[in-house]
Amino acid sequence: QVQLVESGGGLVQAGGSLRLSCAASGSIFSINAMGWYRQAPEKQREFVARIGSQGSTAYASSVKGRFTISRDNAKNTVYLEMNSLKPEDTAAYYCAISTTSTISRPDYWGQGTQVTVSS
């Protein structure tokens, strides 16, 4: 089992920045890909970004160029740096961990952290 603890959400004005963190503990030897999803009210959860075990990254088109995902394998932590935030980025953000190279079907989820962007 892997436990994920997220932090860093909050309220920010449009154009501002936030940095989310997600620390993993437990059976961390099984971690491969790490990523972030988000879910806005009355919308489906959507992919935001992923990072592979060797550092390869992928982003949703809606955040590309504004968000940066990174990981610290020594700390078993994944980060999401969010810049130039827009009101449409408002959502609960969930970190996700996979034991394989794909993040499309995560094995573990964080509890979620709220990001609210005011206009």
JOHU-V970821 format. One record per residue. RES is the residue in one small letter. OMEGA is omega in degrees with one decimal (none if undefined). Layout:
RES:OMEGA / RES:OMEGA
This chain:
q:177.7 / v:175.4 / q:-177.9 / l:178.2 / v:-177.2 / e:174.4 / s:172.9 / g:178.7 / g:178.5 / g:-179.8 / l:-179.0 / v:176.4 / q:176.1 / a:-176.8 / g:-178.5 / g:-176.2 / s:172.6 / l:175.8 / r:177.2 / l:176.2 / s:177.2 / c:-178.1 / a:-179.5 / a:175.2 / s:-178.4 / g:-177.4 / s:-171.4 / i:178.9 / f:-177.1 / s:-176.9 / i:174.5 / n:179.1 / a:176.1 / m:-177.1 / g:179.1 / w:171.5 / y:174.0 / r:179.1 / q:175.8 / a:179.9 / p:177.0 / e:175.8 / k:177.9 / q:175.6 / r:-177.1 / e:178.1 / f:176.5 / v:-176.4 / a:175.8 / r:174.2 / i:179.9 / g:-177.3 / s:178.9 / q:174.7 / g:177.6 / s:-174.7 / t:174.2 / a:-176.0 / y:168.1 / a:-177.1 / s:-177.2 / s:-177.5 / v:-176.7 / k:-178.3 / g:179.1 / r:-178.5 / f:176.1 / t:177.0 / i:177.0 / s:179.2 / r:174.9 / d:-175.3 / n:178.5 / a:-179.8 / k:-178.6 / n:-174.2 / t:174.4 / v:-176.8 / y:171.7 / l:176.6 / e:-176.6 / m:179.7 / n:178.8 / s:-175.7 / l:-179.6 / k:177.5 / p:-179.7 / e:173.1 / d:179.2 / t:-177.0 / a:166.1 / a:-177.7 / y:-177.0 / y:171.8 / c:-174.8 / a:-179.1 / i:177.2 / s:175.2 / t:175.9 / t:-177.0 / s:179.9 / t:-179.5 / i:-175.8 / s:176.5 / r:-175.5 / p:176.1 / d:-177.6 / y:178.9 / w:169.5 / g:-176.4 / q:179.5 / g:174.9 / t:-173.5 / q:172.6 / v:179.2 / t:-178.4 / v:-179.0 / s:-178.4 / s:none
